[in-house]
Amino acid sequence: MENTNKKITMEDLALMLGRGFNGVDEKFKLVEKKLTEHDKRFDTLEQGHEDIKLRLDNVAYRFELVELQKRVDVLGKKVGVRHK
């Protein structure tokens, strides 16, 4: 087996480290871009959620409608009004 020990100079080492850091920097940029995209999507979802909540706040609940219908029926009978 051949001995392939190569002497590495300080310059070689500095270049290797520089390339390594550049690779990490590029990966961080990619992660940052993806996080920004996710933030935009979450903002859209949050706005949609708020819109749904606002609509539901203005909707009468089923039990309230049933109760109101009973009251209208009672009042209608007392007044003598027939409903269809």
Helices and strands as residue ranges (DSSP letters): H 10-57, H 62-79
